Amino acid sequence: MSVPLTLLGLLEREPSHGYDLKRDYDAYFGRGRPLPFGQVYATLGRLARDGKVVISEVQPGVGPERKRYVITEAGATEFDAWLVQPLEAEPHLQSVLFSKVVLALMLGRPASEYLDIQRGAHLERMRQLTEIRRSGSLVDGLLADHGLFHLEADLRWIDTTVARLDALAAEVVK
């Protein structure tokens, strides 16, 4: 997730204070990983330095001054370019899961036990995401679906790998 580009997108919607940007980021994109206030203001500072946002007004606040940020034409251009650029479809050919299985086999450790433990962890996370999808908002549901589909693919890979462990061991154990 690109925090600077996401903040630019939120600013394209409407000029905002840092606090409001953090609130919106956390509500739509944070999901268990809230954006630290320090990161919000450091990112806004860099965006201002690079000419992608400007401060439109400063108001006194209870604590620090409240600055209202506005996206510039340069910021809007960069955001638009990012928005239409497709993500690289990465097949994750070198995953941590795969590395652990191969290393377990190389070292004579029980790779099938590791895969069973991993399957259990995936199933538990899928239960959590299913509950989020059932009881959450549309945004929560769509994010949960995204996670569920990835976990389902991982489970298929785990099952396929378990079925091929002997052949894989013959190939990687020298």
N, C-alpha and C positions, 0 to 999 in steps of 0.2 A: 504494500500500500504506500503510495507516495503522499506523504503528509503535505508537502508544499502545494502539490497540484490539487489535492482535495480541498485545501483551504482556499485556493484560487477559485475553484468551482463554487464553493459556498459563498465567496465574495461576489462572484458573478451574479448570483441569485439576488443578493442585496448587500449593501455596505453594512459592516458589523463591527462590534467591539470584540476584542480577544476572548472575553468571557463567553459571549454568545457563540463564537466560532467553536470554542471548546465544547460547549453544551451540545451544539448540533453535531459535531464530529462524533462525540461519545454516543449520542442517541442513534446515529445512523451507521457509524463505521467502527465504533470502539468495541462493542460486544466482548466485554470481559477484559479489555485492555484500554482503559481510559487514557486519553492523551494527557500527559502532564502539562500543567500550566506553563512551566518553564519552556517546554518544547514549543508550545503554541507561540509564545512571545519571541523566542529565539528565531523561529521560522518566519514570523511576521517581520522581524527585524531584517533578516536576510532578504526576504521578498522586497521590502522597502529599499534596502541598499541596492538591489539589482533592478530597481525601477518597475517592479511588477505590481506593487501596491503603493498607495500614498495614504497619508493620514489626512482625513478631511476635516476633522474637528477634535478638539481636546476638551474634555469636561472634567471639572474637579470631582473626585469620588471620595468615598469614606477612607479608602486606602490610597493607592497610586492613582494618578490621573487616568481617566477613561478615554482611550483613543479609538476613534472610529476609522476603520480601514476601508479603502475603496480600491477595487481592482483597476489597473491602468490598461491602456490598449495593448501594451507589451505583455502584460499578464494574461489578458483575455486571449491574445493570439497564441501564447504558449499553452494555455489550458485547452483551447480548441484543437490545436495540433495533437495534444496528448489524448484527448477524448476520442478522436476518430482513428487513432493509430491502434491496430489490433494487437492484442497481447501475443507474444510468441508462444506457440503451442509446444510446450515442453513435455516430452514423454517421461521425464524423470528417470532416465536410464541409469542413474547412479544414486539410488536412494539409500537412506540409512537402513531401512528394513533389509534390503538386499545385502548390504555390506555386513550386517550382523549375522545373517544366515551363512554367508560364505566364510566369514571369519570363524564362526562356531564350528563349521564343518572342517576347516583347515586345522583347527586346534583340538579336534576330537571331542567337542562338546555337543550336547544334545540340541541340535538346531530345531528339531520338532517340538521340544518343550518350549523353547523361546517363541516359536510361531504360535503355539497354543496360548501362551501368556499374552502375546500381542493380539491374537484373535479376541480374547476376553476383554482386553482394554478397548478394542475397537467396538465390540458389542455394547459395552457399558456407555461409551461416548454416543453410540447410535441411539441408545435408550434416552439419553439426556437430550439429544437433538430432536428426537421424535416428540418428546414432551414440549420442547420449545415450539416446534412446528404446530402442535396441537393447541397450545394455550397462548401463543404469542401473537404479535401483530403480523401483518402481511410481510413487512420487512424482515422480521425475525424468522418467519416461516420460509421465506426465500433463501435467507442465509443458512438456515438449518438444512434445507434441501440440498444446497450446494455442498455442505459438509457431508451429508448422508451419502450423496452420490459418490463422492471421493472415497469414503470409508467402504462403501459397497465394492468399489473397484479394488481396493486394498484387500478385502476379504476374499474376493475371487482369486487375486494373486496369491494370497496365503494358501488357499486350498490347492491351487495348481502347483505351487512350490512344494508343499508337503507331499503331493503325489510324485514329485520328481526328485526328492531329496537324495535317493540312492544314486541316481544318474548324475546329479550335480556333485555329490561327494566324490564320485569316481573321476570327475573332471577337474576338481579343484584340490584334491588331496594328492600330494605327490610324495 
